[in-house]
Amino acid sequence: MAGTDELTTHLSGVLADLRKAIDTSVAIRSRSKADAKSVAQIWESFLSEFIGYIMKKKRETGHNLLEGISFHNIWRR
């Protein structure tokens, strides 16, 4: 059974990969407006898939992973 330490380790790795994706996105967007539009579409697809999977798991399990998360605190950073 996975514990919170395993979850923290896994999410730390995911965060490192996301930082690389963000840095790559910034570099690509700086090339042209067409590239910026393509990057936006890629991120839109990724975020749709990510949020969609969270919502799917909520429907399947009844567990809302977003419950208890303060988006006010997140956006304030």
N, C-alpha and C positions, 0 to 999 in steps of 0.2 A: 504494500500500500504506500502510495506516495505521500510524503510529508511536506510541510511548509518549507523546509530547507531545500528540498528538491525543486519545489515550485519556484522559489527565489532564484536558485541557480539557473533553472531553465529560462525564466523571464530575463535574467541578466544577459544570457546569451542572445536571446531574441532582441533585446534592446541594443546590443552591440551591432547586430545585423541591421536593425532599423536605422541606426546612426549612419552606417555605411550607405544605406539606400538614400537617406536624406542628403548626405554629402554629394553622392552621385547625381541626385535629382537637381541640386543647386547648380552643379557644374553643367549639366545638360541644358537646364533652363536658360542659362546665361548665353547660350549660343545663338538662339533665335526665338521669335514668337511661336513659330511652328513647333519647335522642340518643347517650348514651355507648355503648349497646348497638349502635346503628346504625354508629357510628364503628368499633367493634371489628370488626364484620362486614366493613366496607369494607377495613380494614387486613388482616384475615385473607385476604380474597379477593386483595388486592394481593400480599401476601407469598407466598401459594400460587402465584400466577401467576409471580412473580419466581423463586422457588426451583424451581418446575416447569420453567421455561425453561432455567435453568442445568442441571438434570438431563437435559432433552431434548438439549441441545447436547453434554453428556457422552456420552450414548448414541450420538449421530450422529457425533461427531468423535473420541471417545476422550480428549478434553481435559477434565480436571476443573478448572474455574475456582476451586474451593474448596481445591484441593490447595496446601499450603504456607501457607495462611492460618491464623494462630494465633487461634482464637476466645478463648482464655484472655487474650491480649493485648488483644483488642477489648473484652471484658466488664470488664476491669480498669480501663478509663479512667473 
